[in-house]
Amino acid sequence: MPDTIPAVLRAAAERFGDHPAYVEDGVATSFADLLDRVRAVAQGYVALGLRPGDRVCLWAPNSVAWVVAGLAVSYAGGVLVPVNSRYTAHEVVDLVERTDARLVVVEDGFLGRSQIGDLEAAGDLTDVRAVLDLRAIDALDPGGITVADVDATAAAVRPGDVADVLFTSGTTGRSKGAMSAHRQTVGVARAWGELGGVTHEDRYLAVNPFFHSFGYKVGIVTGLVTGATLHPMATFDVERTMALVESERISVLPGAPTIYQSLLNAPGRTDRDLSSLRLAVTGAAVIPVVLVERMRQPAPEGLGIDQVVTAFGMTEAVVVTMCREGDPADLVASTCGRAIPGMETRIDAPHGEAGELLVRGEYVMLGYLDDEAATAEAIDADGWLHTGDVGTLDEAGNLRITDRLKDMYICGGFNVYPAEVEQTLSRLDGVADVAVVGVRDERMGEVGAAYVVRAAGPAGEALTADDVTAYCKERLANFKVPRRVEFLDALPRNLSGKVLKTQLRSE
């Protein structure tokens, strides 16, 4: 069984041939065509100086071009570094510098921005061999590099080689790059597809962003190992989603709970035929039982999805637990399911009590990029990854997440680390002190609330909530921007000086 991304791609082309791998704007790309395009782009990368082990940052929204550009990195023996499409240029430059990226691929003009110009203005890119516009990715000059050359490079990729580095933030606000080997990226994609019963007959709407493990590993790579046809969506739009489900007979729709809430509440939903949906996999937040029930309930009251399951994973271990087909609604809504094959779970507390969740197994990351200390802190000598999440396990092994050790909240399916937002706001003129917490939100799950203490003087006196949000929007991805800003005379702190965030959340 192939266990590198290039080998999986070649096997998919041989097995599924003219079957559509992707459909975008009504245009189909077969598995055979996908391999041809990936080879051609890999030739261009190598001609630009990319060598096995070199890293490539990819900063763009979901598209077939993203898939081609990303898979070509692996085919050329490189290491893919997907970058959040909503990041600012300053955030991207930081990742480019820290990964020593040789190439940067961007979709210039996404959301009306000038990504290439912004990158050049935000930092020194002299060590980058080229900044490439994704829209011209198929036009790269092979420069004398042949298909046979890149085929040989692809064949030389080993299962234990690093395939990708996905960045996640820590409680200090400093992001960390989780490294995964090819065998892990392929293995977890295959396991997820098998548990979901995904086959070449499925049509998979890829709403989850490709820069995230949910979109990349259990989206793109799962498509390769199962033969499912993916329909990429650059930004979620409820009307377009319903139209695609109806016209393309979409059968698989994974995503954050907000996606299903939006569909259920959408005007005109009952006029749409969404009966083709059979599998929904969600996670990243506590799921109300009523949501699962309505997702399963037949139209017009619900979405009529036969198989609705929840799962738990993280960048450091993409899929750890997952519910199974036939699990009751209350179990799906209140737990994250049981450990998947190849993974173990343990609670660091006496039996029956809540404690930190520890996980171990085939899909735990290799470690953090250039950070041995953080790796040693996260993964103990026995191989257990300390997740920072607090939970319980029932007799059947079903996991319930009850709290977080890490000061993190989830906004629309994306992890937000308050320390990063706080560090950004501490540089705003007029801010003397600030604390950010996650608060419940019906649509997004959780959103940020910033509690600000104004500095003495004119700058502090003039500071408004709009100033705070505008400052964040210039420097942070949109999902990190606090939705609520409140001013306090002082932050509540304990005797050791730690901010009492529990008290702020109850405000």
NULUMZA-919752 format. One record per atom (N, C-alpha, C): residue in one letter; x, y, z. Coordinates in steps of 0.001 Angstrom, whole numbers, plus 500000, padded with zeros to 6 digits. Each point is the difference from the previous one (the first is absolute). Example, Ala and Ser with C-alpha at 12.3 -4.5 7.8 and 13.67 -1.06 7.14 Angstrom:
// NULUMZA-919752
a513190494310507800;a499110501190500000;a500900501200500000;s499650501050499280;s500820501190500060;s499230501090500730;
***
This chain:
// NULUMZA-919752
m500847498806500000;m499153501194500000;m500888501252500000;p499820500930499045;p500878501174499923;p499905500852501259;d501155500466500490;d500004500774501233;d500840501267499917;t500156500515498786;t500504501366499821;t499003500738499119;i499985501312500096;i499040500765499200;i500232499817498503;p501252500069499497;p500187499741498561;p499524498605499590;a500271498990500818;a499575498641499651;a498484499882499997;v499348500656500962;v498533499987500048;v499426500687498768;l500594501107499593;l499533500718498809;l500139499137498753;r501148499356499849;r500199499137498829;r499021498829500012;a499797499410501172;a499068498876500107;a498573500429499677;a499630501204500437;a498655500508499713;a499805500204498507;a501025500522499328;a499902500215498551;a499843498677499262;e500720498968500459;e499908498693499361;e498643499348500280;r499530500134501238;r498777499301500404;r498742500683499509;f499986501345500079;f498763500728499711;f500014500716498658;g501183500157499394;g500133500500498633;g499182501224499663;d498977499814499155;d499185501119499508;d498889500405500963;h499887499319501111;h498995500379500998;h500351501388500547;p499013500888500169;p500334501356500459;p500530500023501435;a501176500581500154;a500580500208501328;a499469501295500593;y499791500996499132;y499516501320500425;y499023500541498983;v499040500758500520;v499104500769499147;v499943501404500578;e500317500981499168;e500019501394500434;e499379500861498910;d498958500738500362;d499296500842499030;d499563499202498776;g499564498779500238;g499505499160498921;g501063499304499172;v501278500251500292;v501105499390499243;v500583498846500810;a500048498822499390;a500517498822500682;a501476499785499689;t500741499575501014;t501396499592499851;t500089498542500420;s500380499129499079;s500070498575500310;s501242499703500843;f500027498815500575;f501184499599500768;f501228499927499101;a499824499548498755;a501132499941499073;a500485501409499664;d499051500914499747;d500376501384499705;d500682500653501203;l499520499680501202;l500592500566501210;l501469499612500103;l500310498734499750;l501394499558500043;l500839500747498967;d499476500159498804;d500750500717498955;d500293501436500413;r499003500679500552;r500195501390500424;r501005500087501145;v499907499072500938;v500932500006501133;v501426499785499512;r500187499070499101;r501340499767499443;r500559501260499355;a499173500683499211;a500467501193499290;a500412501100500978;v499203500214501055;v500339501025500985;v501241499596500782;a500123498713500303;a501198499526500697;a501247500269499152;q499894499832498694;q501126500342499122;q500390501464500166;g498995500864500036;g500269501425500170;g500645500312501333;y499538499340501069;y500599500213501326;y501482499620499985;v500287498830499450;v501389499534499978;v500857500941499166;a499449500482498878;a500741500956499166;a500312501287500751;l499155500361500955;l500234501201500809;l500954499744501165;g500464498757500118;g500996499707501022;g499503499231501198;l498734499540499989;l499488499232501130;l500695498643500045;r500456499639501198;r500679498730500202;r499255499187501059;p500171498665499997;p499334499176501010;p500279500529501411;g498918500113500786;g500120500506501359;g499765501491500128;d500067500739498874;d499727501437500039;d498524500240500293;r499729501141500629;r498619500316500387;r499381501032499068;v498700499834499800;v499245500907499136;v498762500458500758;c499829501325500139;c498813500556500625;c498930500224498940;l498782499560500289;l498873500144499074;l498903500798500699;w499756501215499509;w499088500956500630;w498880500319499020;a498885499286500122;a498923500156499021;a498735499318500513;p498850500365499443;p498741499336500353;p499843498690499232;n498984499248500340;n499733498721499346;n499784500173498503;s500652499150499238;s499803499948498549;s500722498771499480;v499702499617498756;v500741498904499381;v501464500401499830;a500248501262499703;a501384500472499865;a500762499813501307;w499335500227501152;w500646499753501305;w500437498542500079;v499104499109499623;v500293498571500073;v501202499659499133;v500009500505498776;v501107499733499083;v501309500545500574;a499961501246500457;a501201500623500549;a500504499261501226;g499077499577500873;g500395499310501223;g500546498605499739;l499315499222499161;l500469498649499703;l501321500020499239;a500217501051499216;a501254500112499254;a501194500197500931;v499773500635501135;v501076500140500983;v500474498613500432;s499049499141500359;s500342498638500417;s500641499228498853;y499485500179498800;y500520499261498847;y501436500378499696;a500358501243500316;a501374500460499792;a500880499719501208;g499444499273500978;g500782499633501169;g500036501052501087;g499208501063499836;g500015501095500961;g499070499761501174;v499966500979500895;v499157499962501191;v498977501127499890;l498726499666500048;l498936500976499840;l499712500712501316;v499905501334499940;v499623500814501153;v498747500786499618;p498809499447500265;p498770500732499670;p499835501185500950;v499561501130499450;v499858501233500781;v498549500465499946;n499490500390501141;n498622500478500116;n499730501109498984;s498973499818499175;s499711500966498936;s499565501352500533;r499577500067501267;r499567501262500587;r501127500725500748;y501181499403500036;y501109500652500683;y500372501310499311;t500550500902500785;t500563501218499429;t501399499685499477;a500533500896499184;a501340499802499440;a501048499900501100;h499828500750501088;h500957499937501110;h500038498598500610;e498839499377500148;e499937498657500552;e500640498990499056;v499805500191498701;v500559499078499008;v501518500120499953;v500509501229500006;v501448500209499957;v500673499307501180;d499360500061501153;d500555499324501175;d500169498512499745;l499007499353499383;l500093498569499716;l501025499722498908;v500075500863499005;v500987499826498934;v501406500023500579;e500249500937500888;e501329500123500602;e500304498819500905;r499031499579500783;r500248498927500960;r500165498642499327;t499388499799498855;t500141498731499296;t501132500032498976;d500601501184499813;d501041500162498981;d499477499538498644;a498788500419499673;a499329499558498774;a500769500440498760;r500120499101499055;r500689500305498742;r499052500594498963;l498725499599500067;l498993500536499090;l498778500402500824;v499299501017499512;v498741500421500600;v498983500099498869;v498887499290500155;v498939500010498993;v498789500695500603;v499476501012499318;v498875500767500524;v498960500211498904;e498755500186500430;e498978500433499046;e499880501508500131;d500618500692499090;d500009501460500052;d498610500531499632;g499467500895500856;g498706500597499731;g498848499382500757;f500251498927500778;f498927499369500774;f499439500998501006;l498661500084500056;l499281500923500883;l500385501452499751;g500395500296498755;g500303501385499640;g501318500507500531;r500855499084500465;r501288500408500539;r501107499791498977;s501128500668500212;s501173499828499151;s501034499214500786;q499880498671499984;q500825499163500855;q501491500115499691;i500358499995498722;i501421500052499661;i500603501338500412;g499306501076499702;g500478501315500408;g500073500137501512;d498988499458500690;d499990500065501460;d501169499224500596;l500323498843499414;l501125499213500491;l501317500757499838;e500179500585498845;e501239500726499741;e500159501190500929;a498860500608500376;a500061501147500902;a500154499591501454;a499619498774500305;a499958499578501408;a501328499460500516;g500890499552499128;g501239499416500495;g501013499737498904;d501157499524500414;d501109499721499093;d499844498584499448;l499814499898498691;l499814498699499357;l501179499641499109;t501169500546500299;t501154499778499129;t500446498545499974;d499699499226501067;d500391498589500026;d499004499098499275;v498868500570499574;v498998499231499261;v500353500037498519;r500048498832499377;r500383499938498583;r498942500616499085;a498726499843500369;a498945500568499164;a498709500084500786;v499234501074499744;v498636500128500482;v499101499819498783;l499171498958500001;l499239499602498819;l498518500289500185;d499376500467498921;d498557500219500011;d499309498685499650;l499139499539500895;l499320498718499809;l499243499940498683;r499493501143499555;r499193500004498775;r500824499660498766;a501323500091500109;a500881499675498870;a500835498755500286;i499556499198500960;i500824498884500447;i500222498959498903;d499038499853499082;d500151499010498926;d500921500473498884;a500422501253500067;a500834500554498928;a501475500085500374;l500406499323501063;l501405500047500407;l500896499374498926;d501163500591499821;d500973499528499017;d500727498780500557;p499953498843499316;p500693498805500500;p501518500127499949;g500503500926499191;g501430500295499984;g500899498807499764;g499575499076499180;g500834498838499706;g499780498821500928;i499191500196501036;i499679498893500904;i498922499139499338;t500232498705499894;t499072499114499306;t499025499338500963;v498942499423499414;v499052499234500802;v500711498834500675;a500917499372499280;a500752498880500579;a500810500454501218;d500520501221499932;d500765500538501137;d499128500095501256;v498808500600499841;v499155500178501191;v499377498679500442;d499751499081499042;d499501498684500387;d501021499281500877;a501269500140499653;a501061499373500794;a500081500631501389;t499852501327500058;t500011500675501297;t498820499562500851;a498826499902499379;a498796499569500724;a500163498576500524;a500579499135499187;a500184498606500400;a500991499871501149;a500873500978500147;a501013499955501060;a499471500475501349;v498794500576500019;v499418500446501271;v499683498780500858;r500403500068501266;r499827498886500920;r498836500258500965;p499351498934500488;p498870500178500918;p500330500803501253;g501237499924500469;g500386500719501200;g500452501421499767;d500094500429498745;d500397501379499705;d498914500968500454;v500408501197500395;v499024501018500385;v499207500420498770;a498682499936500100;a499121500372498891;a499515501430500121;d499707500429501234;d499380501311500176;d500287500537501392;v499906501312500091;v500110500699501275;v498775500889500109;l499120499678500937;l498796500794500222;l500166500765501297;f499803501295499938;f500246500846501159;f498765500129500870;t500253499943501295;t498970500216501002;t500602500885501070;s499165500718500712;s500508500903501026;s500064499307501344;g500865500517500874;g500102499509501368;g499434501029500954;t499954499643501262;t499410500911500977;t500820501262500179;t501244499984499562;t500818501208500095;t499731500938498840;g499222499535499025;g499724500813498831;g500972499757498868;r501077499265500244;r500990499702498977;r499570498737499266;s499787500102498690;s499549498841499242;s501099498939499944;k499586498751499857;k500927498880499900;k499637499184498771;g501016499504499307;g499780499223498793;g500022498514500275;a498855499338499860;a499899498562500237;a500395499250498729;m501026499162500119;m500514499255498848;m499370498609499937;s499555499625498812;s499458498659499780;s500751499315498872;a500195498697500138;a500613499205498938;a498948499624498969;h500467499596498824;h499078499564498946;h499105498860500478;r500587499017500701;r499202498856500457;r498882500451500934;q500223501074500747;q498982500483500923;q498896500745499267;t500384500885499087;t499006500760499245;t499127499070499161;v500623499025499364;v499242499045499194;v499168499077500891;g500603499523501095;g499324499048500873;g498759500573500653;v500088501233500493;v498841500585500679;v498891500306498999;a500369500379498781;a498998500244498957;a499278498706499637;r500764498923499933;r499399498703499666;r499084499520501125;a500439500165501253;a499192499567501143;a498691500771500076;w500064501311499795;w498794500820500043;w499029499577498900;g500523499778498804;g499144499596498893;g499341498655500233;e500752499068500597;e499435498669500264;e498897500071501045;l500215500771501063;l498977500107501035;l498737500687499484;g500178500920499063;g498850500681499424;g499384499263498820;g500625498890499587;g499489499247498866;g500097500760498690;v501005500862499868;v500145500826498795;v500527499150498854;t499385500137498804;t500409499242498815;t500055500919498780;h500361499406498867;h500087500762498752;h498625500472499524;e498942499479500592;e498663500442499623;e499575501271500718;d500767500399501011;d499639501187500772;d500418501283499298;r499194501023500258;r500312501363499539;r500123500856501254;y501176500509500219;y500438500565501273;y500140501510499838;l499185500758500720;l500091501460499945;l501061500451500997;a501092500536499476;a501140500386500833;a499851501447500445;v499254500179501085;v499823501317500602;v501141500291500971;n500461498962500707;n501110500190500922;n501234500480499238;p500667501023500498;p501133500568499255;p501145499012499850;f500614500007498835;f501103499093499712;f501228500291500857;f500125501222500525;f501153500286500849;f499878499328501359;h498820499483500330;h499729499346501268;h500059498484499789;s500393499269501035;s500098498546499855;s498670499370499603;f498883500595500432;f498671499477499678;f499744500075498497;g500508501031499338;g499809500126498566;g501081499321499186;y501232500075500494;y501141499448499258;y500098498483500143;k500086499534501242;k500269498574500198;k498750499142499843;v498880500406500628;v498783499203499856;v499103500582498908;g500582500844499178;g499322500512498818;g500761499554498768;i501059500732499673;i500781499709498791;i500546498576500002;v500684499611501077;v500651498685500012;v498975498877500096;t498913500213500764;t498937498992500039;t499402499799498611;g499868501083499240;g499509499878498637;g500891499104499147;l501315500120500184;l500935499181499220;l499906498522500364;v499862499691501279;v500009498590500407;v498655499318499777;t498924500781499866;t498663499398499830;t499446500156498592;g500497500976499247;g499443500264498677;g498780500897500018;a499671500573501171;a498859500914500075;a500269501247499172;t498935500588499475;t500110501237499222;t499808501187500925;l500989500893500048;l499928501170500871;l499540501228499229;h499164500791500665;h499533501277499469;h500508501098500935;p501121500648499678;p500555500999500923;p499185501285500031;m499882500578501201;m499308501271500180;m500960500966500686;a500245501151499355;a500991500945500519;a499562500641501301;t498766500424500059;t499441500578501228;t498582499467500156;f499617499725501234;f498685499427500230;f498904501006499707;d499056499571499198;d498820500792499677;d498814499044500026;v499035500284500857;v498932499039500230;v499145499775498752;e499710501061499238;e499191499838498793;e500731499168498960;r501289500287499820;r500784499243499017;r500162498550500452;t500148499798501312;t500116498640500516;t498745499195499684;m498838500574500274;m498756499280499704;m499857499738498514;a500383500968499177;a499898499816498555;a500909498877499521;l501218499922500550;l500930498944499600;l499529498632500483;v499514499920501221;v499490498722500504;v498893499492499090;e499123500919499586;e498864499611499167;e500442499621498581;s500816500846499382;s500343499778498590;s501038498891499810;e500943499872500936;e501076499015499855;e499752498731500798;r498875499953500707;r499633498845500826;r501118499666500996;i500411501017500746;i501052499847501003;i499559498991501059;s500899499083500353;s499663498975500987;s500785500140501302;v501177500615499950;v500848500144501190;v500222501482500270;l499681500426501216;l500153501408500362;l500537500104501433;p501331499911500165;p500570500219501327;p500119501498500270;g500051500365501287;g500176501409500310;g499757500322501453;a500231501251500341;a499723500481501347;a498495500078500215;p499545499963501250;p498554500064500273;p499312501212499385;t500725501107499842;t499387501206499441;t499467499779498584;i500619499103499262;i499548499731498635;i498591499403500017;y499784499038500879;y498695499337500046;y498935500915500611;q500407500814500981;q499065500984500550;q499543500955498907;s500953500444499175;s499668500935498926;s499056499357498988;l500240498739499672;l499122499305499050;l498592499852500572;l499903499598501256;l498684499804500604;l499205501290500096;n500705501106500190;n499332501297500164;n499869500788498704;a500475499431498906;a500025500742498741;a498595500178499424;p499637501227499621;p498727500221499297;p499994499223498682;g498924499368499702;g499906499273498741;g500567498601500036;r500497499546501176;r500568498652500062;r498981498943499602;t498764500164500434;t498991498980499723;t499638499917498524;d500417501013499226;d499764499959498560;d501111499255499262;r501047499636500728;r501147499310499410;r499923498499500256;d500537499224499056;d500096498557500172;d501407499670500501;l500097499760501308;l501288499686500616;l500073498521500388;s499163499206499399;s499853498598500411;s501220499140499683;s500899500486499179;s501187499208499658;s500997499916501152;l499910500921500975;l500943500002501123;l499854498723500816;r501121499303500230;r499957498762500784;r500961500016501183;l501083500794499928;l501017499994501051;l500380501423500391;a499919500283501294;a500470501265500545;a500898499676501187;v501189500558499987;v500942499803501106;v500356501369500540;t499778500189501283;t500241501311500580;t500794499855501280;g500464501116500493;g500793500023501222;g500373501432500292;a501053500188500741;a500571501308500312;a499180500817500966;a498874499471500471;a499179500741500958;a499002499041500624;v499417500413501109;v498939499210500615;v498766500068499112;i499412498858499703;i498897499937499053;i498688499819500760;p499046500901499858;p498703499799500652;p499316498743499475;v499391499237500898;v499306498780499586;v498936500317498954;v499307501119500179;v498935500344499070;v500547500226498596;l501254500476499877;l500587500195498678;l500194498660499302;v500549499027500712;v500189498676499411;v498655499398499600;e499008500158500862;e498673499457499698;e499416500642498750;r500154501311499871;r499453500687498830;r500789499667498733;m501295499783500137;m500793499591498844;m499535498654499472;r499605499120500920;r499544498667499609;r498533499981499587;q499220500931500516;q498552500005499758;q499710500230498513;p499055499278499427;p499686500171498579;p499483501409499699;a500169500407498759;a499450501277499555;a498470499904500058;p499304501114500201;p500525501374500019;p500496500469501360;e499763499218501065;e500408500464501332;e501512500009500156;g500694499022499397;g501442499881500160;g500718499854498678;l501260499497500079;l500814499849498795;l499958498582499443;g499510499050500779;g499868498636499504;g501322499299499743;i501034500307500803;i501307499367499837;i500025498707500808;d500213498874499339;d499936498699500656;d501082499836501064;q501226500342499641;q501138499765500886;q500575501332500468;v499745500344501258;v500541501211500600;v500900499577501147;v501264500327499918;v500938499589501045;v500874501175500411;t500518499935501216;t500946500994500486;t501358499328500170;a501029500827500065;a501362499484500105;a500837500980500812;f501147499528500470;f500951500872500679;f501359499857499340;g500614501121499762;g501350499995499464;g500647501339500268;m501243500110499636;m500746501232500174;m501127499999498983;t500629501120499801;t501057500068499000;t501096498984500299;e500271499778501280;e501056499058500389;e499591498544499856;a498712499736499878;a499487498634499819;a498642500154499325;v499984499927498690;v498880500503499194;v498669499360500341;v499957498688500133;v498782499312500422;v500384499051501129;v499375500178501148;v500275499164501167;v498816499102500294;t498816500594500093;t498787499234500271;t498944500357498966;m499021499114499860;m498929500242499038;m498812499128500374;c498801500566499889;c498799499198500171;c499854499042498823;r499128499050500149;r499783498999498951;r498555500066499524;e499784499465498814;e498653499955499448;e499088499218500944;g498821500565500264;g499045499344500875;g500029500484501430;d500997500804500376;d500027500548501354;d498789500913500201;p499354499947501174;p498821500845500245;p500349501474500027;a498999500835499771;a500209501443499887;a500616500597501249;d499563499548501174;d500537500588501223;d501470499656500182;l500424498807499570;l501406499617500072;l500825500832499027;v499489500183498780;v500703500789498990;v500150501440500464;a498950500527500620;a500026501402500406;a500839500241501245;s500065499022500875;s500661500233501286;s501384499410500096;t500420499209499004;t501348499440500023;t500661500194498645;c501288499714499967;c500773500065498755;c500277498606499462;g499267499011500530;g500188498646499515;g501178499297500654;r500383498868499386;r501044499132500539;r501264500098499164;a501108499559500582;a501281500059499298;a499919499251498670;i500575500571498969;i500028499347498703;i501105498952500000;p499964499046499070;p501068498996499935;p501372500669499890;g500933499519500796;g501346500567499990;g500236501067501041;m498942500392500728;m500128501043501017;m499499499497501352;e500602500545501070;e499588499710501372;e499654501302500712;t499104499911500958;t499668501164500831;t500103499600501469;r500375500978500817;r500104499772501440;r499714501313500715;i499340499920501144;i499750501176500824;i500971499969501175;d500730501094500165;d501004500091501060;d499322500371501316;a499215499050500528;a499266500211501253;a499483498639500454;p499611499877501268;p499415498743500476;p498786499607499167;h499738498705499933;h498903499476499183;h498685500697500326;g499332500447498944;g498703500634500158;g500044501497500226;e501205500539500234;e500112501433500238;e500512500713498744;a499729501286499950;a500483500809498883;a501484500299500180;g500702500047498901;g501425500311500028;g500483500333498609;e501289500269499862;e500532500358498686;e499962498799499066;l499588500241498770;l499968498966498979;l501401499787499446;l500453498760500022;l501256499605499388;l499701499060498844;v500696500163498891;v499775499141498835;v501333499474499490;r499958498810499426;r501216499366499493;r499637499157498792;g500934499897499056;g499727499139498869;g500651500448498706;e499545499385498927;e500641500163498698;e499918501422499457;y498983500757500418;y499759501289499357;y500374501191500871;v500714499745501092;v500553501108500778;v501181500570499229;m500089501310499927;m501034500680499228;m501408499490500326;l500931500262499087;l501403499689500248;l500574500926501062;g499513501226500023;g500495500999500943;g499791501381499439;y500400501013500757;y499889501386499548;y501265500422499258;l499811500721498939;l501110500466499172;l500959500870500810;d501275499591500028;d501068500787500635;d499683500369501445;d499331499115500727;d499639500305501383;d499990498708500819;e501191499542500339;e500121498759500757;e499396500123501391;a500129501182500606;a499465500189501348;a498483499883500007;a499345500638499033;a498539499924499932;a499543498587499662;t500775499306499171;t499661498618499660;t500069499110501232;a501075500158500773;a500173499197501208;a498928500304501031;e499545501238500033;e498947500375500928;e498659499400499591;a499790499891498671;a498714499500499495;a499924498481499988;i501101499322499664;i500010498540499863;i500960499425501029;d499475499192500909;d500849499485501075;d500834498808499520;a500809499470500905;a500938498937499646;a499308498725499553;d498740499819500393;d499248498819499595;d499180500223498733;g500166501169499384;g499316500268498743;g498622500599500127;w499582500348501223;w498672500590500186;w500048501488499708;l499111500449499121;l499839501420499703;l499054500601501031;h500477501023500696;h499180500692500994;h499229501104499281;t498696499811499885;t499195500861499123;t499673501357500601;g500005500085501331;g499562501239500629;g498495500089500131;d499279498976499537;d498548499948500136;d499632499111501175;v498969500389500723;v499527499228501143;v498734499246499588;g499932498736500372;g498831499226499612;g499840498743500815;t499041499184499593;t499734498705500631;t499817498950498918;l500186498741500379;l499737498872499117;l498977499098500671;d498955499613499254;d499028499077500586;d500490498568499839;e499191499045500431;e500414498597499983;e500287499500498585;a499333500586499018;a500210499582498610;a501142500756499335;g500611500935500741;g501107500758499449;g499597501271499295;n498729500389500099;n499560501242499366;n500542501201500781;l500537500936499271;l500662501161500584;l499027501166500132;r500000500631501176;r499271501246500214;r501017501058500399;i500061501078499234;i500860501129500341;i499206500926500910;t500517500241501193;t499253500795500979;t500599501371500250;d501255500193499662;d500646501279500287;d501297500052499220;r500738501094500163;r501288500136499342;r501054500458500997;l501143499337499934;l501123500519500764;l500580501196499265;k499989499912498712;k500517501106499198;k498963501118499960;d500463501187499995;d499114501165499955;d499636500272498543;m499140499171499458;m499677500046498578;m498498499894499829;y499467500666498941;y498596499804499657;y499900499754498497;i498832499544499579;i499809499600498605;i498929500869499373;c500387500753498991;c499086500912499304;c499731499473498602;g498791499537499761;g499639499502498674;g500858498848499526;g500493499194500950;g500830498854499636;g501488500254500039;f500427501258500254;f501417500342500036;f500452500285501430;n501138499444500371;n500561500263501319;n500502501431500091;v499646500670501076;v500492501354500261;v500673499988501363;y501223500507500039;y500773500033501230;y500056501433500500;p499311500296501116;p499906501371500491;p501341500682500199;a501034499237500379;a501300500624500241;a500505500738498763;e499755499438498818;e500442500658498769;e499249501312499777;v498681499972500243;v499191501206499829;v500398501036501044;e500253499547501222;e500401500911501070;e501343500652499694;q500927499220499471;q501298500559499642;q499861501059498911;t499120499756499061;t499766500979498933;t499407501287500572;l498975499863500839;l499326501179500541;l500868500778500984;s500955499330500612;s500859500702500951;s500867501050499316;r500106499897498681;r500788500982499244;r499164501186499523;l498702499945500227;l499120501092499581;l500134501173500971;d500289501169499458;d500140501203500822;d498687500277500726;g500076500163501308;g498812500249500795;g499541498804500799;v500610498813499769;v499653498795500749;v501009499809501131;a499499499955501236;a500863499755501153;a500012498529500384;d498888499315499821;d499889498600500372;d498873499391499176;v500092498703499722;v498971499364499182;v499949498512500295;a498813499449499956;a499799498557500097;a498929499606498988;v500202498872499352;v499057499511498991;v499522498616500410;v498705499778499922;v499419498702500319;v499009499616498910;g499685498722499949;g498964499531499093;g498658499974500701;v498982500487499317;v498648499982500559;v499073499299499017;r498953499409500514;r499092499222499166;r499324500873498950;d499820499420498811;d499301500669498907;d499204498946499253;e498734500279499736;e499104499002499413;e500473499535498629;r500499500923499193;r500385499642498629;r501431499494499908;m500944500671500677;m501414499686499849;m500523499039501056;g499184499639500967;g500461499147501082;g500571500822501133;e501088500686499732;e500612500936500922;e500578501160499210;v500011501183500593;v500637501168499398;v500832500683501074;g500904500860499579;g500876500674500930;g499356501216500640;a500278500163501290;a499607501203500730;a501278500584500594;a500271501251499671;a501196500672500496;a499622500955501124;y500665499847501118;y499800500889501149;y501239500890500101;v499782501292499783;v501105500941499852;v500004501018501138;v501188500243500532;v500203501080500973;v500725501121499260;r499363501161499961;r500595501129499278;r501210500550500757;a500991500457499234;a501165500662500584;a499634501429500385;a500702500533500981;a499794501400500372;a500528500895498887;g499342501122499787;g500444500937498989;g499061500079498820;p500305500880499072;p499112500251498849;p499715498764499156;a501022499167499751;a499797498825499146;a498996499040500627;g500115499797501301;g499075499119500690;g498601500567500053;e499904501298500263;e498696500652500095;e499248499952498678;a500752500054498907;a499369500021498672;a499713498607499448;l500534498950500644;l499892498640499474;l498552499505500014;t499547499447498857;t498640499469499871;t500040498519499642;a498853499357500121;a499905498591499622;a500302499813498520;d499575500942499172;d500295499915498566;d501497500072499739;d500720500802500799;d501460500075499852;d500636498642500276;v499489499318501016;v500554498699500382;v499787498971498891;t498775499911499491;t499731499009498957;t500716500342498697;a500077501286499675;a500697500399498769;a501476499635500073;y500614500206501157;y501409499675500186;y500226498498499810;c499107499196500558;c500120498549499857;c499810499563498552;k499041500604499318;k499724499610498616;k501191500251499088;e500804501003500329;e501181500299499192;e501103498978500204;r500005499336501150;r501137499173500387;r499699498527500217;l498728499647500057;l499625498626500302;l498948499491499022;a499978498690499824;a498940499384499197;a498645500311500623;n498974500041499164;n498692500461500445;n499440499189501168;f500234498667499987;f499413499181501058;f500645500264501358;k501155500668500012;k500665500332501253;k499548501344500564;v499326500802499188;v499602501343500422;v498859499915501008;p500141500596501191;p498914499960500989;p498720500602499445;r498880499346500267;r498707500499499556;r499393500959501022;r500559499971501208;r499479500838501058;r501162500675500715;v499844501283500284;v501040500753500716;v499339500725501163;e500543499786501185;e499496500694501175;e501163500638500741;f499742501185500579;f501039500719500727;f499773499857501496;l501059499700500736;l499963499838501439;l501008500937500652;d499751500319501243;d500971500807500742;d501237499179500343;a499796498695500209;a501106499094500298;a499553498580499706;l500945499145499618;l499686498592499787;l499976499276501341;p499067499066500162;p499992499221501246;p501184499039500036;r500754500028501078;r501174499147500129;r500023499335501374;n500670498849500080;n500173499356501290;n501240500561500684;l500347499450501176;l501104500561500780;l501346499871499291;s500105499021499097;s501260499844499275;s500054500848498745;g498926500744499732;g499983500889498854;g499393499412498745;k499543498739500041;k499405499368498823;k498590500514499774;v499684500307498745;v498662500482499668;v498974498895500233;l498926500348500656;l498929499042500291;l499049499936498797;k500378499208499018;k499218499956498765;k498642499332500192;t499899499107500966;t498699499411500285;t499002501069500403;q500475500970500762;q499135501095500414;q499593500863498803;l500940500213499076;l499680500793498817;l498967499273499128;r500116498698499892;r499046499256499179;r498589500050500555;s499887500208501297;s498675500053500620;s499395501393499977;e500779500960499458;e499503501391499965;e498764500084499101;
***
